[in-house]
Amino acid sequence: VTFTATSFVPPSGKDVISVNPKTGEIHLTAALDFEEVSIYDFRIEARDQGWPPLSGHCSVELEVLDVND
């Protein structure tokens, strides 16, 4: 099974969020700033290596909290 992240809202999410293609673990690749973006929405797709390949997906909503509040 391989995992990919797609359909980022806002599109800048693909610059700060990554998904390990083998495990599906979600990682941040840069710092998040509450004042710039407070919520990221994206989809994770899991696809197998069968013939024909089958896939499933889920939606992820990442809420950024302002630690000063």
C-alpha positions in Angstrom: 0.0 0.0 0.0 1.2 3.5 -0.8 -0.1 6.7 0.7 -0.3 10.2 -0.9 -1.7 13.6 0.2 -3.9 15.5 -2.3 -6.4 18.3 -2.6 -4.8 20.8 -0.2 -6.9 23.7 1.0 -5.3 26.2 1.0 -2.8 25.0 -1.7 0.1 26.2 0.4 -0.5 23.2 2.6 1.5 21.0 0.3 4.6 23.1 1.2 4.3 22.4 5.0 2.7 18.9 5.2 4.0 15.6 3.9 2.9 12.0 4.1 5.3 9.1 4.3 4.3 7.0 1.2 5.1 3.7 3.0 3.5 4.2 6.5 1.0 7.0 5.9 2.5 9.1 8.8 1.8 12.8 8.5 4.8 15.1 9.1 5.3 18.9 9.2 8.1 20.1 6.9 7.9 23.7 8.2 6.6 25.8 11.0 2.9 26.6 11.0 1.7 30.2 11.7 -1.8 30.7 13.2 -1.9 34.3 11.8 -1.3 33.1 8.2 -3.5 29.9 8.1 -5.6 28.5 10.9 -7.0 25.4 9.2 -5.6 23.0 6.6 -7.8 20.5 4.8 -6.4 17.7 2.7 -7.1 14.1 1.6 -5.0 11.0 2.2 -5.2 8.3 -0.5 -4.1 4.7 0.1 -3.6 2.6 -3.0 -2.6 -1.1 -3.2 -0.4 -2.7 -5.8 -3.0 -5.2 -7.1 -4.5 -5.5 -10.5 -6.6 -3.5 -10.9 -5.2 -1.2 -8.1 -7.8 -0.4 -5.4 -7.8 2.7 -3.3 -9.4 4.4 -0.4 -9.2 7.8 1.0 -9.9 10.0 4.1 -10.2 13.7 4.8 -7.9 15.3 7.3 -8.5 18.7 9.0 -5.5 20.2 10.7 -6.4 23.1 13.1 -3.5 25.4 14.1 -3.9 26.8 17.6 -2.4 30.1 18.7 -0.3 29.3 21.7 -0.5 33.0 22.9 -4.2 32.8 23.5 
